[in-house]
Amino acid sequence: MVCSGMVYSILSLFFAKVGATKSQIGFIYTSGALAGAVTAPLWGKLADKWGKKNVLLSSMTAFILVFLGYAFSSHYTHFFFIQVIEGMAWTAMVASATALIADLAPKKQRGEAMGIYNTAWSIGWVIGPTLGGVLSEHLDFQLTFIFCAFLMLSGIFLGIFFLDK
């Protein structure tokens, strides 16, 4: 969620920098939201079939591609495709992460586990926007996106080694 806070606090500015108008920025975001809405039910089914950990780690891998896509794209039209991938990755992550927490937490502690999960999300959004603003101002947008890709890669390694399911 740190990466999410970092990226979403600067993404519109980046889109504008590479030539997108305000209306086009709105359409870019809409393409990602639509892709997520259409594919969300699929991710829950796949999480049950292939394993929640596998879907979660796959969505995190997709986010690496998204962040690198932002870093290396030079025209706003590329962002429509990247947002579609991001929208699908987002809903895959949410579906698999919440289901994984429900599976791993003891029945009497599921509410508490979900609360801790939501706290982690919120902390990411407390840290992320400031970090994204500072890094993009001092390192530029591209290096900020690459930094997020490395953070996500670190999360994947942690997931591989520490998640049970």
C-alpha positions, 0 to 999 in steps of 0.5 A, a space after each residue: 500500500 505504500 506503493 499505491 499511495 506513492 503512485 496514486 498521489 503523483 500519477 495524474 501529474 505524470 499523465 499530464 506531463 506526458 501530454 494527457 488532458 484532464 478528460 483523457 486522464 479521467 478516461 485512463 482511470 476509467 479503463 482500469 476501474 472498468 477492467 477491475 470491475 469486470 474481472 473481479 469475480 474471476 479472481 475470487 474463483 481463481 483464488 479458490 482453484 489455484 490458491 490464494 497465495 498464488 493469485 496474490 503473488 501473481 497480482 503483485 507480479 502484475 504490479 511490477 509490470 505496471 510500475 515498469 510500464 509507467 516508468 518506461 512509457 512516453 505517451 499517454 495512450 500507453 497508459 490505457 493498457 497499463 491501467 487495464 492491467 492495473 485494474 485487474 491486478 488490483 481486484 486480484 490482490 484484494 480478492 486473494 488477500 482478504 480471502 487468504 487472511 480469512 483462511 489463515 486467521 482463527 475463526 474467533 480472530 478474523 475480525 481482528 485480523 481484518 482490522 489489522 489488514 485495514 490498518 496496514 492499508 491505511 499506514 501505507 496510504 499515510 506513508 505513500 503520498 508523502 514519499 511519492 511526492 518527495 521522490 518524484 520531485 527529487 528523483 523524477 517520476 520514472 525512478 519513483 515508479 522503478 522504486 515501487 517495482 523494487 518494493 513490490 519485488 521485495 513483497 513477493 519474496 516475503 510472500 514466497 517465504 512467509 505465507 503458508 497457503 
